[in-house]
Amino acid sequence: EPEAPEEIPHQTMLSCDVDVEVPNLFHVRTRDILRRTKYREFEYTSGRIKAIRSLTSARVGEETAKQIMGDIVTGRGYAPHHQQAWMALAKGSHDGGEAQKAAWIDLRTATLMEKLEEQCSVARRWWDVVDACRNLCVEKP
């Protein structure tokens, strides 16, 4: 008997890698700006979350901590009771990052504003003393 031909399996699908250029939706510079904005947003947000956790661990209520952080974010956080929150924000931010630098600057600003208020109060009291001395020196008719 003649031998039957051997069956060789045939591939039913052909696959290969082909480079295809897909146009981007954004220009390279725009993508870079979006990437930096996303990183910056992450840096600030993660710092806020860590600061809130730090404040709540320091026996500050969670709602109070969120309110204080809300004041800080909106630019109303320069009262003396905000200094602990600025410190927590600076410590909770990435080392050397923009958020950390901004928090340290704002902490220093809050401290200087507190000292300025104290010095203004002292100056007012001294002016009261000066006015009292003037009134003593004025001749009465």
C-alpha positions in Angstrom: 0.0 0.0 0.0 1.2 3.4 -0.8 1.9 5.7 2.2 -0.7 8.3 3.1 0.7 11.9 2.9 1.4 13.4 6.3 -1.0 16.2 7.3 0.8 19.4 8.1 -1.2 21.8 10.4 -1.8 25.1 8.8 -2.0 28.3 10.8 -5.5 29.7 10.7 -4.4 33.2 11.9 -1.4 35.2 11.0 -0.1 37.7 13.6 2.7 40.2 13.5 3.7 43.5 15.1 3.3 46.6 13.1 4.1 50.2 14.3 1.2 52.4 13.8 1.4 56.1 14.4 -1.6 57.4 16.3 -2.1 61.2 16.4 -2.2 62.6 19.9 -5.1 64.6 21.0 -2.9 67.2 22.7 0.3 68.9 21.7 3.5 67.7 23.4 3.8 70.9 25.4 0.1 70.7 26.5 0.6 67.1 27.6 3.6 68.2 29.6 1.6 70.9 31.3 -1.3 68.5 32.1 1.2 66.0 33.5 2.8 68.6 35.8 -0.6 69.9 36.9 -1.7 66.4 37.7 1.4 65.8 39.8 1.1 69.1 41.5 -2.6 68.4 42.3 -1.6 65.0 43.7 1.2 66.6 45.8 -1.2 69.1 47.4 -4.0 66.7 47.9 -1.9 64.0 49.5 -0.4 66.6 51.8 -3.8 67.8 52.9 -4.9 64.2 53.7 -1.8 63.6 55.8 -2.3 66.9 57.6 -5.9 66.0 58.5 -4.8 62.6 59.8 -2.0 64.3 61.8 -4.4 66.8 63.3 -7.0 64.1 64.2 -4.2 62.1 65.9 -3.4 65.3 67.9 -6.9 65.2 69.5 -8.5 67.6 67.1 -11.9 66.5 65.8 -12.1 65.3 62.2 -14.7 68.0 61.3 -12.6 70.7 63.0 -9.5 69.5 61.1 -11.4 69.6 57.8 -12.7 73.0 58.5 -9.2 74.3 59.5 -7.8 72.8 56.3 -10.6 74.4 54.3 -9.7 77.8 55.8 -6.1 77.2 54.8 -6.9 76.2 51.3 -9.1 79.2 50.7 -6.5 81.7 52.1 -8.2 82.4 55.4 -5.8 80.4 57.6 -3.5 83.0 59.1 -4.9 83.1 62.7 -2.7 81.8 65.5 -4.8 78.6 65.8 -4.0 77.7 62.2 -0.2 77.4 62.9 -0.5 73.7 64.0 -2.3 72.9 60.7 0.3 74.7 58.6 3.0 72.7 60.4 1.1 69.4 59.8 0.7 70.4 56.1 4.4 71.1 55.8 5.4 67.8 57.4 2.8 65.8 55.5 3.9 67.1 52.1 6.6 65.6 49.9 10.1 66.6 50.9 11.3 69.6 48.9 8.1 69.8 47.0 6.2 72.9 46.1 3.4 72.2 48.6 5.9 71.8 51.4 7.7 75.1 50.5 4.4 76.9 50.3 3.3 75.5 53.7 6.5 76.6 55.4 6.2 80.1 53.9 2.5 80.4 55.0 3.5 79.1 58.5 6.1 81.8 58.7 3.6 84.4 57.5 1.1 83.3 60.1 3.7 83.5 62.8 4.8 87.0 61.7 1.2 88.2 61.5 0.7 87.0 65.1 3.8 88.9 66.2 2.7 92.0 64.3 -0.6 91.9 66.1 1.1 91.6 69.5 3.4 94.5 68.6 0.5 96.7 67.5 -1.3 96.0 70.8 1.8 97.0 72.7 2.1 100.2 70.6 -1.5 101.0 71.3 -1.0 100.6 75.0 2.1 102.9 74.9 0.1 105.5 73.0 -2.5 105.3 75.8 0.3 106.0 78.3 1.5 109.0 76.2 -2.0 110.4 75.9 -2.5 110.1 79.7 0.8 111.9 80.3 -0.3 114.7 77.9 -3.5 115.1 79.7 -1.6 115.5 83.0 0.5 118.2 81.6 -2.3 120.2 80.2 -3.2 123.1 82.4 -6.8 123.2 83.6 -8.5 126.6 83.5 
